[in-house]
Amino acid sequence: QVQLVESGGGLVQPGGSLRLSCRASGFTLPYYTIGWFRQAPGKEREGVSCITDINGATDYTESVKGRFTISRDNAKNTVYLQMNSLKPEDTAVYYCATGLAGRSTLGIQCQGWGHLELWGQGTLVTVSS
């Protein structure tokens, strides 16, 4: 089955860190640009970060620059989002996705999106003391 599965969410204190994982099943991850998105209750979904398939170029939304880092481990067929210095406003359900060519990427910009749209089920991040 072709799918993306997120993991690593949970409860963390302000200023703490989490690493989210997006594991691909049924396809080879290095062939695809991957993005991370998030949605909080009462707010629209927004792009967080993306990493391209070909040259590894990345992009981040302004609110997470300097705090979040996207990376990929091709041997493990996984993309990561390292989140440091977390703030309560980072609380949201985080999703990874691919195949977004011709779709809105909600504020993040990467090249090389494919055309077979695929989203993970989401993982909840709660930042609270």
C-alpha positions as CSV (number, residue, x, y, z in Angstrom):
1,Q,0.0,0.0,0.0
2,V,1.3,3.5,-0.9
3,Q,1.2,5.7,2.2
4,L,2.9,8.2,4.4
5,V,2.9,7.7,8.2
6,E,3.8,10.4,10.6
7,S,5.0,9.8,14.2
8,G,6.8,11.6,17.0
9,G,4.2,14.0,18.2
10,G,3.3,14.5,21.8
11,L,3.2,16.9,24.8
12,V,6.3,19.1,25.3
13,Q,7.0,22.1,27.4
14,P,7.7,25.6,25.9
15,G,11.3,25.8,24.8
16,G,11.5,22.0,24.4
17,S,12.2,19.9,21.3
18,L,10.5,17.2,19.3
19,R,11.5,15.3,16.1
20,L,8.7,14.3,13.8
21,S,9.1,11.4,11.3
22,C,7.4,10.8,8.0
23,R,8.0,7.3,6.8
24,A,7.1,6.3,3.2
25,S,5.7,2.9,2.4
26,G,5.1,1.4,-1.1
27,F,7.3,3.9,-2.9
28,T,10.9,5.2,-2.9
29,L,11.1,8.5,-1.0
30,P,14.1,10.1,-2.8
31,Y,12.1,10.4,-5.9
32,Y,9.6,12.9,-4.3
33,T,9.5,16.3,-2.8
34,I,8.0,16.2,0.7
35,G,6.3,18.9,2.7
36,W,5.3,19.3,6.3
37,F,2.0,21.2,7.1
38,R,0.1,21.9,10.2
39,Q,-3.4,22.8,11.3
40,A,-4.6,24.1,14.7
41,P,-8.3,24.2,15.7
42,G,-10.1,27.3,14.3
43,K,-7.2,28.0,11.9
44,E,-6.5,27.1,8.2
45,R,-3.9,24.6,7.3
46,E,-0.5,26.2,6.6
47,G,2.8,25.0,5.1
48,V,5.7,24.6,7.6
49,S,8.6,23.3,5.5
50,C,9.5,21.3,2.4
51,I,12.5,19.5,0.9
52,T,13.0,18.8,-2.8
53,D,13.6,15.5,-4.4
54,I,16.5,16.4,-6.7
55,N,18.9,18.9,-5.1
56,G,17.7,18.8,-1.5
57,A,16.7,22.5,-1.4
58,T,14.5,23.5,1.5
59,D,12.0,26.2,2.4
60,Y,10.4,27.2,5.7
61,T,7.5,29.4,6.7
62,E,8.8,32.6,8.4
63,S,7.4,31.7,11.9
64,V,9.7,28.6,12.2
65,K,12.9,29.8,10.6
66,G,15.8,29.2,12.8
67,R,13.9,26.8,15.0
68,F,12.8,23.9,12.7
69,T,15.0,21.8,10.4
70,I,13.7,19.5,7.7
71,S,16.0,16.6,6.6
72,R,15.7,13.2,4.9
73,D,17.3,9.8,5.4
74,N,17.0,7.9,2.2
75,A,18.3,4.6,3.6
76,K,15.3,4.7,6.1
77,N,12.9,6.1,3.5
78,T,12.0,8.8,6.0
79,V,11.8,12.6,6.2
80,Y,12.2,14.3,9.6
81,L,11.2,17.6,11.1
82,Q,13.4,18.6,14.0
83,M,11.5,21.2,16.1
84,N,13.5,23.2,18.7
85,S,12.5,26.2,20.9
86,L,8.9,25.2,20.7
87,K,6.2,27.8,21.5
88,P,2.6,27.3,22.5
89,E,1.5,28.7,19.1
90,D,3.2,25.7,17.5
91,T,0.5,23.5,18.9
92,A,-1.3,21.8,15.9
93,V,-1.8,18.5,14.1
94,Y,1.2,18.1,11.8
95,Y,0.9,16.3,8.4
96,C,3.4,15.3,5.7
97,A,2.5,15.2,2.1
98,T,3.8,14.8,-1.5
99,G,2.4,15.0,-5.0
100,L,1.2,18.6,-4.7
101,A,2.1,19.9,-8.2
102,G,-0.8,22.1,-9.3
103,R,-2.1,22.5,-5.8
104,S,-1.6,25.3,-3.3
105,T,1.3,24.5,-1.0
106,L,0.0,27.0,1.6
107,G,2.9,29.4,1.9
108,I,6.0,27.1,1.3
109,Q,7.9,26.9,-2.0
110,C,9.8,23.9,-3.3
111,Q,10.4,22.6,-6.8
112,G,9.8,19.1,-8.0
113,W,6.4,18.3,-6.6
114,G,4.8,15.2,-8.2
115,H,1.3,14.8,-9.4
116,L,0.0,11.8,-7.2
117,E,-1.3,13.6,-4.1
118,L,-0.7,11.7,-0.9
119,W,-1.2,12.9,2.8
120,G,-0.4,11.2,6.0
121,Q,-2.9,10.8,8.9
122,G,-1.3,13.5,11.1
123,T,0.4,13.6,14.4
124,L,-0.6,15.9,17.3
125,V,2.0,18.3,18.8
126,T,1.0,20.0,22.0
127,V,3.2,22.7,23.5
128,S,2.2,23.5,27.1
129,S,3.6,23.8,30.6
